[in-house]
């Protein structure tokens, strides 16, 4: 899978990387929200992930994000 990693503060430049598709988690986040986070140098990233997590996990933002592996 080809993934574009945008640079901040402009989402119109960045890097293209080829990765295994099983290492990518697609987020159901509006493009406008992603653009806002990029334009603010990543500020607001946690809120996007917490919002996503809350929608998928009734226990709320205290539980680990499903794609994160618990450390022993």
For each residue, the residues with C-beta under 8 A, 3 or more apart:
1: 18 19 20 21 24
2: 16 17 18
3: 16 17 18 19 24
4: 14 15 16
5: 14 15 16 17
6: 10 11 12 13 14 38
7: 10 11 13 14 15 38
8: 38 39 40 41 42
9: 38 39 40 41
10: 6 7 13 38 39
11: 6 7 14 34 35 38 39
12: 6
13: 6 7 10
14: 4 5 6 7 11
15: 4 5 7
16: 2 3 4 5
17: 2 3 5
18: 1 2 3
19: 1 3 23 24
20: 1 23 24
21: 1 24
22:
23: 19 20
24: 1 3 19 20 21
25: 67
26:
27: 48 52
28: 52
29: 33 34 48 51 52
30: 33 34
31: 34 35
32: 35 36
33: 29 30 36 37 44 48
34: 11 29 30 31 37 38 48
35: 11 31 32 38 39
36: 32 33 39 40 44
37: 33 34 40 42 43 44 45 48
38: 6 7 8 9 10 11 34 35 41 42
39: 8 9 10 11 35 36
40: 8 9 36 37 43 44
41: 8 9 38
42: 8 37 38 45
43: 37 40
44: 33 36 37 40 47 48
45: 37 42 48 49
46: 49 50
47: 44 50 51
48: 27 29 33 34 37 44 45 51 52
49: 45 46 52 53 65
50: 46 47 53 54 61
51: 29 47 48 54 55
52: 27 28 29 48 49 55 56 65
53: 49 50 56 57 60 61 63 65 66
54: 50 51 57 60 61
55: 51 52
56: 52 53 66
57: 53 54 60 63 66
58:
59: 62 63
60: 53 54 57 63
61: 50 53 54
62: 59
63: 53 57 59 60
64: 68 70
65: 49 52 53 68
66: 53 56 57
67: 25
68: 64 65
69:
70: 64
71:
72:
